[in-house]
Amino acid sequence: MTSSLFIAHGSPLLAVQDIEYTRDLRRLGEQLDQPEAILVFTAHWVSETLTLTATDEAQDTIHDFGGFPKELYEITYPAKGSVNVAKEVQKLLRDHEIEAMLNAHRGLDHGVWVILRHMYPAADIPVIAASVNPSLSPEEQYRIGAALSSLKRRNILIIASGATVHNFRYMNFYDQGQTDEWAKEFDDWLIDRIREWDTVSLFDYQHLVPHALRATSDAEHFLPLFIAMGAGVDNRTARVCHQSYQYGSLSHLILQFD
């Protein structure tokens, strides 16, 4: 049995950086049992209806960003997909009255490959990317994860890729040595409530936690957290695998739900 994870994918530059965060991503990939497949909900694929990549072929690497060094655009992560796993995920969702579609042509965006390049550099595990709908409530996101919790018993790793604190207006790209206290305060509140599995408070985070609107202006990055948490509903245990910050407030947080 494997875990579900919430992983902050940070800046695309993480793909080529050797820092404590990327080293922890590599260590996490080494510590986890080799999964049969990986399902990644990515903040960089937004759709009203939950959609899954469905192909048995090597998938294209999508460079969905601009203004970065040339070497980033030369990176490929040619992981194959799995039609059978995608259909299994689709059936589980539909069994829980959650509509899901398949897409045979979309590749893997940087919300997927930036983290997997460190965790599983060989790109030899089937990867299914999944879209997110930021208009859904935290409760509905949690319900999606809970519907898929049985996948962990099949040794299918569930990753929600986003960021708990992600607001370009408050990032300091010139001073990378300082952490903004408000960002850490927001994450610390989340971590405390997650450890207690206090879904009542978490679902009402916008009214209860300081700096919530500042931290989560990009809801598509924040809300996948509840998918990863929902997938841990059977055991309701959480641990922090990493917590740090880049550009003052951009959160690098990894949470593991067993």
N, C-alpha and C positions, 0 to 999 in steps of 0.2 A: 504494500500500500504506500502511495506517495502522498505529497502534500498539495495544498494550494498556496500560491504566493502572490503578494502584491509587491511589485518591483517598480521603482521610479526609473524611467529610462533616460531622464536628464537630457542634456544637450547631445546632439549627434556626435560631437567631439569625443564623447565617452568611448566611442567605437575604437579610437586609436590612443586613448590615454591609459597610462599605467599609474593609477593612483590607488589609494586604499580601497575606494569603492569598487573599482573594477577588479581589484585583487580579491575582494570579498565575493564578487559575482563568480569569479573562477572557482574559489573555494567552495561556494555553495553548489555549483555544478558537480564538483568532485565528491561532495559529501552525500548528495542525494543518490538514491538508487537510480540506475539508468532507466529512464521511462520508456514505455512502449511508443508513446506519442506525446506531443506537447500541444496544448490548446492555449492560445494567447489572445486575450481580449485586449485590443490596442486602442488607445485614445486617439490615434491618427486615422481611424476608420470609423466615421460616424454615419449611421443610417437609422431610419425610423424603424425598420424591421431588422431584427438580429440576423446577420448574414455570416456564413462560414465559407472559407475557401475549401474547394473540393476538387482535388486533382491528385493523381498518382505520380505526376511528373515533377521535375525540379522546378521550383517557383522563382519568378523574377524577383530581383532585389529592387525595391522602389526607393529612390533617393528623393524623398519628399521634403526637401529643404533647399535653401539657397544661401549663397554668400559664404560658404565654408571652403576650406582648402581642397584642392583638386583630389588629394588622396582619398577623401571620403567618398567621392563619386566613382572611384575605381573599386570600391569594396563590393564584393558579392557574397551572398549567403545562400547558396543554391540547395537549401533543404527541400526534399520532396514533401508532398502532401500525402494524404490518405483519404480516398473517397469513402472507404468503409467506416473510418473513424468519424469523418464529417457527418455521414448519415446516422451513425449511432448517436452523436451529439444532437443532431436535429430531432431524432425520435424521442430522446429523453426530454427535450424541451417541449415538444408537442404533446407528450404524455402529461406534461404539467400545464398544458394550455398556454404555452408560450410559442408564438409563431417564429419560425426560423426558415431562412432561405439558404440555398447553396449558390456559390459563385465559382465557376471553373477557371476563371481567367485572371483574377486579381493576384498580384504578387504579395510580397512581405514588406511592409513599410518599416520605417526606422524604429517605431515603437516595438517592433518584434525583433529585428535582426541586431540592433545595437546591444541588447542584453544577451541574446542567445549566442552572439559571436564570442562573448567571454565565457558563458556558462558551458556551451557545447560547441567548441570551435570547429569540430570536424563536420558539422552540419549533416550528420548521418542519422538523425532521428526525425521521423515524419512530424511536420508542423502544420497545424490548422490555425489560421488566423480568424478572429471573430470581431465583428463590429460592436460598437457601443452606441447606445441612445441616451444622450445626456438629458433628455427631457423626462426620462423616467425618474421616479422618486428613489431615495435610498432603499426603501422597503422593497420596491420592485427589482432593483439591482440585486439585492440580497436574495430575493426569490429565484432569480436566474441562477445564481451560484448554488443555492440549495438544491435546485432541480438537477444539477450536474454532480452533486457530491459523490455519487456512486462511481463516477469515473476514476476516482482515486484508488478504489479497490481493484480497478483494472490496470493500475500502474500508468494512468494517463495524467501527466502533470498539468495542472491548471495554473496559468499565470495571468494576472491582471496587470497590465502595463500602463502606467500613467505617472501621476505625481500628486502628493498630498498638498504641497505648496507650490503653485505654478502661476506666477503673475509677472509678466515681462515688465510692467510698470515699476515694480519694486526690486528688480534685479540690478545689482551693481557689477557691471562687467569689468570694472577697472580695479576693484579691491576684492580679491578672492580669498583673503585671509581672515575675514570676519564673518561671523554668523549673526544675522539679525535676530534679536531676542524674540520678537513677536512670532517669527516663523517657528522657532523651536517651541515656544509656548503652545502654539496651535498643535503641533505634532505630539507634544508631551500629553496634552489633554486627550487626543485621539488614542494614543497608546495606552493610557491609563484606563479609559473606558472600554477599549477592545479587550484588554486583559481580563476585565470583569465581565465581558460579554454583555455589556449594558446597551443592548440595541435600542431601548427606549430613548436614551440620551443621544446615542449616535445618530439615530434617524432624525433627531431634532437639532442636529449640530449647528445649524445656521442661527438658532436663537440662544444656544447655550454656551458656545465656545468663543472666547475672544478672537478677534481678527478673522472670523470665518469667511466673510465676504471678500476680504483682501486676499486670503490664502487660496480660495477656490473659485476665482472668477472664471477659470476655464473648467467648467463642470465635467467635460469629457475626460479630463485628466484625473480628477478627484474621485468621481463616482464609481469607477471600476474597483476601488477598494472594497466596496460592499459585495461585489461579485466574488472576490477572493475570500472574503469573510464568510459569505453564505455557503461556499463550498466546504467550509470547515465546520458546518453546523453539527455534525455527528459527535465530534469530540469537544468542540468549543475551547480549544487551547490555542494560544497565540504566543509567538516569540518574536523579538526584534533581532534580525540578523545583521542589520546595519542601520545607522542613523548619522548622517552628516549633511552638509550644505555647501552649495557652490553658488558663486555670485551673490553671496549674502543671504538669499532667501530660497533659492531653488533646492527643494528637498530631495535628498538621496536617501530614501527610506525603503528597507526591505522588511516585510512582515511575512512570517511563515505560519500557516494554519494547518494543524495536523488532524 
